[in-house]
Amino acid sequence: MPPTPTVLAATGRGLFIVRNAQSGTAVIRSDPAALFAERLPEAVVRELGEDDDLDTIVEEVMEADAAPDVLGVYGGDGSVSRMAQLARRYGRPLLVLPGGTFNHFAGSAGLTDVATAIDAFQAGTTIEVSAVEVSAVEETAADGTAILALNAVSVGAYPELIDERERHRPRLGKWLGGVVAAQHALREAEPLVIVRDGRRARVWSVFVGVGRNDPRRVATMQRAHLEEPVLDVRIHHARGTRLRAIASLAFGRRTAAVLRALRLMPPRSDVERLVVSEFELTVRPGPGHPSVFVHDGELEEEPGDEFRLRCVAVPRAVTVFVPPREA
């Protein structure tokens, strides 16, 4: 992997940043353009338009005579994971510049804002981050193309909530669309059927997170560790109410603590936990429910009435700039 000399990092020479203008539109955030110009004047910044393809943009720049030494991305978790897959493909370190709504991965990496991320880049401190490769195919088909995810993969209540939110998003926006989707889920959510190791189960949701996480959580959407190459699986069996099914999707510590105090979170006996290196299941959503799954906030829809989902932990998947560790 090409080194990143401090003298070049100080100006951003050799750094190629893709900025996703569509990320983080649900929150108020200052434009990073001035900060890029001030602290990374020699970096190349490319705006990702609505019709642009990230893979094509990066492929073109990597095939140029002066290919970049570092790939950077300003955006949310979906953009970060897509760029991580490309950084892995081309053997380049990744600079994560938080610009989304939740920034789960950036938060886990200690990259609280763009200035902190630039500090980490210029300090040259990196870490080898583990990830999960997920592939989904129709039950009768061969293995599908693997997608790299940095936080978690999920089926069940959460993907259906995201699917419903996206239906309302063009008219209502992300936040209000999410409120409407949650109200719909409280009325209409139904368990789905999964088959694992020949055993059939009715569940509200399945979360496959990267690295061990808080054992009290169901929705492991923000990872607790960056290097550990294991999958922490949470299977929420359908023994409780819809309200508990939706409450279990809370990922913020404070929100989850409040819901736990109000006895709205599912009891531990309803949540099966596995810590494994690989995980595979067949998903059967049932009539009237979409065949969907989510990876790092990105919704994927599968054809047919059922599909097979395979997740594999990947150690040292990508090198990421992080703040220096305290002595």
C-alpha positions in Angstrom: 0.0 0.0 0.0 1.5 3.4 -0.9 2.8 5.4 2.0 1.3 8.8 2.8 4.3 11.1 3.7 3.5 13.8 6.3 4.7 16.5 3.9 2.0 15.5 1.4 -0.7 14.9 4.0 -0.2 18.5 5.2 -1.5 19.8 1.9 -3.7 16.9 0.7 -1.6 16.1 -2.3 -2.4 12.5 -3.5 -5.8 12.6 -1.7 -9.0 12.1 -3.8 -12.3 13.0 -2.0 -15.8 12.2 -3.2 -18.4 14.4 -1.6 -21.9 13.0 -1.5 -24.2 16.1 -1.7 -27.2 14.0 -0.9 -25.9 12.8 2.5 -26.9 14.5 5.7 -29.7 16.7 4.3 -31.8 15.9 7.3 -29.4 17.8 9.7 -28.0 21.3 9.8 -24.2 21.1 9.0 -21.7 23.7 7.8 -20.4 23.3 4.3 -17.0 21.6 4.4 -15.7 23.2 1.2 -13.9 26.1 3.0 -12.2 23.7 5.4 -11.1 21.5 2.5 -9.6 24.5 0.7 -7.9 25.8 3.9 -6.4 22.5 5.2 -6.2 20.3 2.1 -5.6 22.8 -0.7 -4.0 20.2 -3.0 -6.6 17.5 -2.5 -8.9 16.7 -5.4 -12.6 17.0 -4.4 -15.3 15.6 -6.7 -19.0 16.2 -6.1 -21.2 13.1 -6.4 -24.3 14.1 -8.3 -27.6 12.3 -8.1 -27.0 10.4 -11.3 -23.3 9.8 -10.8 -22.0 6.3 -10.0 -19.3 6.2 -7.3 -17.7 3.0 -8.7 -17.3 4.6 -12.1 -15.8 7.8 -10.7 -13.2 6.0 -8.6 -12.4 3.6 -11.4 -11.6 6.5 -13.8 -9.4 8.3 -11.3 -7.5 5.1 -10.3 -6.8 4.4 -14.0 -5.3 7.9 -14.5 -1.6 8.4 -14.8 -1.4 10.1 -11.4 -3.7 7.8 -9.4 -4.4 9.0 -5.8 -2.6 7.5 -2.8 -5.6 7.9 -0.5 -9.4 7.7 -1.1 -11.6 9.9 1.0 -15.4 10.2 1.2 -17.6 12.9 2.7 -21.0 11.4 3.4 -23.1 9.0 5.6 -22.6 5.4 6.4 -23.8 4.1 3.1 -21.3 6.3 1.2 -18.5 5.3 3.6 -19.2 1.6 3.1 -19.3 1.9 -0.7 -16.0 3.8 -0.7 -14.5 1.3 1.8 -15.2 -1.5 -0.7 -13.4 0.5 -3.4 -10.5 1.4 -1.1 -10.1 -2.3 -0.4 -10.3 -3.2 -4.1 -7.6 -0.7 -5.1 -5.4 -1.2 -2.0 -5.7 2.4 -0.7 -6.3 3.7 2.8 -9.6 5.4 3.5 -10.2 8.9 4.9 -13.7 9.1 6.4 -15.2 12.6 6.6 -18.5 12.4 8.5 -21.3 14.1 6.5 -24.3 12.0 7.0 -27.3 11.9 9.4 -26.0 9.4 12.0 -22.4 8.7 11.0 -22.4 5.4 12.9 -19.0 4.2 11.6 -17.3 7.6 11.9 -18.5 7.8 15.5 -17.1 4.4 16.3 -13.8 5.5 14.8 -13.7 8.7 16.9 -14.2 10.9 13.9 -16.6 13.3 15.4 -16.4 15.9 12.7 -14.5 16.8 9.5 -11.8 18.8 11.3 -11.0 15.7 13.5 -10.9 13.5 10.5 -8.4 15.9 8.7 -6.3 15.9 11.9 -6.2 12.1 11.8 -5.2 12.1 8.1 -2.4 14.7 8.7 -1.2 12.8 11.7 -1.0 9.6 9.6 -2.5 7.4 12.3 -4.4 4.4 10.9 -6.1 1.2 12.0 -6.9 -2.0 10.1 -10.7 -2.3 10.3 -12.7 -5.5 10.1 -15.9 -5.7 8.1 -18.6 -8.1 6.9 -19.2 -9.2 3.3 -22.9 -9.9 2.6 -24.4 -11.6 -0.4 -28.0 -12.2 -1.1 -29.5 -14.4 -3.8 -32.7 -16.1 -4.7 -32.9 -19.5 -3.1 -32.5 -21.3 -6.4 -29.6 -19.2 -7.7 -25.8 -19.3 -7.3 -24.0 -17.0 -4.9 -24.6 -13.3 -5.5 -22.0 -10.5 -5.6 -20.6 -9.7 -2.1 -21.2 -6.2 -0.6 -18.8 -4.9 2.0 -20.5 -3.4 5.1 -18.8 -1.7 8.1 -21.5 -1.7 10.7 -24.4 -4.1 10.4 -26.7 -6.1 8.1 -30.4 -6.5 9.0 -33.6 -8.2 7.9 -37.1 -7.8 9.3 -38.6 -4.8 11.0 -35.8 -2.3 10.4 -35.5 -2.8 6.6 -39.3 -2.7 6.3 -39.2 0.6 8.3 -36.6 2.0 6.0 -38.5 0.8 2.9 -41.7 2.6 4.2 -39.7 5.7 5.0 -38.2 5.9 1.5 -41.7 5.8 0.0 -42.6 9.0 1.9 -39.2 10.7 1.7 -39.7 12.6 -1.6 -42.8 14.2 -0.2 -42.1 14.5 3.5 -38.3 14.4 3.9 -36.3 11.9 5.9 -37.3 12.8 9.4 -41.0 13.2 8.9 -41.0 10.2 6.5 -39.5 8.2 9.3 -42.2 9.2 11.8 -44.9 8.2 9.3 -43.0 4.9 8.7 -42.8 4.2 12.5 -46.6 4.8 12.8 -47.2 2.4 9.9 -45.0 -0.2 11.5 -46.8 0.0 14.8 -50.0 -0.8 12.9 -48.9 -3.2 10.2 -45.6 -4.9 11.3 -45.6 -8.7 11.1 -43.0 -11.3 11.9 -41.1 -12.9 9.1 -39.9 -16.5 8.8 -36.2 -17.4 8.7 -34.6 -20.8 8.2 -31.2 -21.4 9.7 -29.4 -24.8 9.8 -32.7 -26.5 8.8 -34.6 -24.9 11.7 -37.6 -22.5 11.0 -38.3 -19.5 13.3 -40.7 -16.5 13.3 -38.7 -13.4 14.2 -39.2 -9.7 14.3 -35.7 -8.9 13.2 -32.2 -10.2 12.7 -29.1 -8.0 13.1 -25.6 -9.1 12.1 -23.2 -6.6 13.5 -19.4 -6.4 13.1 -17.5 -7.0 16.3 -18.9 -7.8 19.8 -21.5 -5.3 21.0 -23.5 -4.4 24.1 -25.4 -7.7 25.0 -28.4 -5.7 26.0 -29.0 -4.3 22.5 -31.0 -5.8 19.6 -30.2 -3.2 16.9 -26.4 -3.3 16.7 -26.2 -0.5 14.1 -23.1 1.2 15.6 -20.2 -1.1 16.3 -18.2 -1.0 19.5 -14.9 -2.3 18.2 -13.1 -1.7 14.9 -10.6 -4.5 14.7 -12.4 -7.6 16.0 -13.2 -9.9 13.0 -16.4 -11.6 14.3 -20.1 -11.2 13.7 -22.4 -10.5 16.6 -25.8 -11.8 15.6 -29.1 -10.8 17.4 -32.2 -12.8 16.5 -35.3 -11.1 18.0 -37.9 -13.9 18.2 -41.5 -13.0 17.6 -42.8 -13.6 21.2 -43.8 -10.0 22.1 -45.8 -7.1 20.7 -45.3 -4.8 17.7 -44.5 -2.0 20.2 -41.6 -4.0 21.6 -40.5 -5.0 18.1 -40.3 -1.3 17.1 -38.7 -0.2 20.4 -36.0 -2.8 19.9 -34.7 -0.9 16.9 -33.5 1.9 19.2 -29.7 2.2 18.8 -28.9 5.3 20.9 -27.7 4.5 24.4 -29.9 7.0 26.1 -33.0 6.2 24.1 -32.5 2.4 24.7 -32.0 3.1 28.4 -35.3 5.0 28.6 -37.2 2.4 26.7 -35.6 -0.3 29.0 -36.7 1.6 32.1 -40.2 1.8 30.7 -40.1 -2.0 30.1 -40.7 -1.5 26.4 -37.6 -3.3 25.2 -37.9 -7.1 24.7 -36.6 -9.3 27.5 -33.3 -11.1 27.0 -35.1 -14.4 26.7 -36.7 -13.2 23.4 -33.3 -12.3 21.8 -30.9 -15.1 20.7 -27.3 -14.1 20.4 -24.5 -15.7 18.4 -20.9 -14.7 18.0 -19.6 -16.3 14.8 -17.3 -15.8 11.8 -20.0 -16.7 9.3 -23.8 -16.6 9.3 -26.3 -17.7 6.7 -30.1 -17.8 6.7 -33.0 -18.0 4.3 -35.5 -15.1 4.6 -39.2 -15.6 3.9 -41.0 -12.2 4.4 -44.5 -13.5 3.7 -47.4 -12.1 1.5 -47.6 -8.4 1.3 -44.1 -7.8 2.7 -41.1 -6.8 0.7 -38.0 -9.0 0.2 -35.5 -6.5 1.5 -32.4 -6.2 3.7 -30.4 -3.3 4.9 -26.6 -2.9 5.1 -25.3 0.3 6.8 -28.5 2.1 6.1 -28.7 1.1 2.4 -31.8 -0.7 1.4 -31.5 -3.7 -1.0 -34.6 -5.3 -2.6 -34.4 -8.9 -3.7 -36.7 -10.5 -6.4 -38.9 -13.4 -5.5 -40.7 -14.4 -2.3 -37.6 -15.5 -0.4 -33.8 -15.1 -0.6 -30.7 -16.5 1.0 -28.5 -14.1 3.0 -24.8 -15.0 3.7 -22.5 -12.9 5.9 -18.8 -13.5 6.4 -16.5 -11.6 8.7 -13.5 -10.0 7.0 -10.4 -9.2 9.1 -8.3 -6.2 8.2 -10.7 -5.3 5.4 -9.6 -1.7 5.0 -7.1 0.8 6.4 -8.8 3.8 8.0 -7.4 7.0 9.3 -8.3 7.5 13.0 -7.3 9.9 15.8 -4.1 9.0 17.6 -4.8 6.8 20.6 -4.1 8.3 24.0 -1.1 7.0 25.8 
